[in-house]
Amino acid sequence: MTPSEFSVEIIDIALPNNYGVAKKDGRVIFVPGAVIDDKVTVRLNRESKRFAYGEISHVDVPSSFRVTPECPHFGSCGGCIMQNLRYDKQLLIKQKYLLDNLNRVGGLDPQSLEILPVTPSPDLYFYRNKLELAFGNKNDEVILGLRERLSPFKPFSANVIPLNKCPVFSTVAEKVIPILTQFAHAEGFTAFNPLTRKGILKHLILRESKSTGEIMVILETKTEALQGIKNVIHEIGQQVPGVVSFYHATSRRTDDIIHFDRVNRLFGARSIVEHVSHLNLNIYPQSFFQPNSKSAALLYGEIANQLNLKGSEVILGLYSGTGSIEIFLSDKALQVIGVDSEQANISTANKNCKANQIENCKFYQSRVEDILKQCKLPKADILIIDPPRTGLSGQALHVVKHVAIPKIAYISCSPPTLARDLRELCGYGYSIHRIIPFDFLPHTGHLEILTILVH
């Protein structure tokens, strides 16, 4: 141990970044890569008066909760950052993260609320139905993988970690990746760099139906003309069983965000089909769908169970996306209305209604903030809210207050914004009946939460 190093014990985990937490001389030390109950030697790389970041020099006494990660890319890849932590402990830490936010952000007393334990994912690996990979350049070669994990010890880079396999998605990835990189090399294409804004190849998106095994491949590039693309499609069709659809998407964006300006189907079916309970749901290139199909089925079933539908209710869904929740509830209600701002989502929702012979479910395109002006809404008994990570805007909260629907099912993927919104909703006369968290993304810092509120 050098003079600049010292030993600490990890007493907690800070989500969503999964940093170990220690204390030294009254100051909090965040230690990336540490596991709760580890004893580690660290050296400080960034400091302030209240906290500092410590880089592990040596694990002196490993925690009993520390396990060997399944993925060879763990530590450098920015994906499954909790793979070195035993799964039962992951769930407890996520539960604590939820309770801490309800108290600190929402001003709520968790002990006075009915909060169920986190529902585990049915599968701990190969659970994801969608994988988004970035193209990168390394040693004058095009590579495919995930962006390098953000670190407090170095500035942001556009570096891509080459991916050989992904144990949370599918073995399909390791078959498709070499075909695409060989194609790039043969045709002389370069990867797009969001820092220099140069290059052609941007992202590869793979979608898989976990019930049928159908695969959709989406190649996103900066330009429309792609010489040799037909050879790629043929080779994937020959070497990767299950691929039923291939799309080429183009995007003019200069950052690293996946966005399709145009989408062109080059081969196969327009969609893949995912079976969720009694439903057949079509998934298109731009469709939003929960990333864990089996956990989504558990969530939808729990929503129906908690709402205790009698068949006479009118349901209004805000931020309905492709309408999977609304469609799931339609056979248990009198009428269901879904509202979403994206036309692609509305189109998919209506197609899925038709595919499942559902006639009491309708979807409308509108921003939630504008719904009172643009749509004539029926008097509803139940409100479904499934907003983006940012939660409800001030205007959206005003809409919820105005419609004053007796019962709300609020689905959130962000404990801090959920806590903030629950504080506001409780101020509107709602009370929290029950909170049920779900682990949709094992080995990550993410948590899905269902909250039932009554007026």
Secondary structure as UniProt FT lines:
FT   TURN            3..4
FT   STRAND          5..9
FT   STRAND          12..14
FT   TURN            15..18
FT   STRAND          19..24
FT   TURN            25..26
FT   STRAND          27..32
FT   TURN            36..37
FT   STRAND          39..47
FT   STRAND          51..61
FT   TURN            64..65
FT   TURN            72..76
FT   TURN            81..84
FT   HELIX           87..104
FT   TURN            105..106
FT   HELIX           110..112
FT   STRAND          130..138
FT   TURN            139..140
FT   STRAND          141..148
FT   TURN            152..153
FT   STRAND          160..162
FT   TURN            167..169
FT   HELIX           172..187
FT   TURN            194..197
FT   STRAND          201..208
FT   TURN            210..212
FT   STRAND          215..221
FT   TURN            227..228
FT   HELIX           229..239
FT   TURN            241..242
FT   STRAND          243..250
FT   STRAND          262..268
FT   STRAND          272..276
FT   TURN            277..278
FT   STRAND          279..283
FT   TURN            285..286
FT   HELIX           293..307
FT   STRAND          314..318
FT   TURN            321..322
FT   HELIX           324..329
FT   HELIX           330..332
FT   STRAND          335..340
FT   HELIX           343..355
FT   TURN            356..357
FT   STRAND          361..365
FT   HELIX           368..370
FT   HELIX           371..374
FT   STRAND          382..385
FT   TURN            389..390
FT   HELIX           394..403
FT   STRAND          407..412
FT   HELIX           415..427
FT   TURN            428..429
FT   STRAND          431..438
FT   TURN            442..443
FT   STRAND          448..454
//
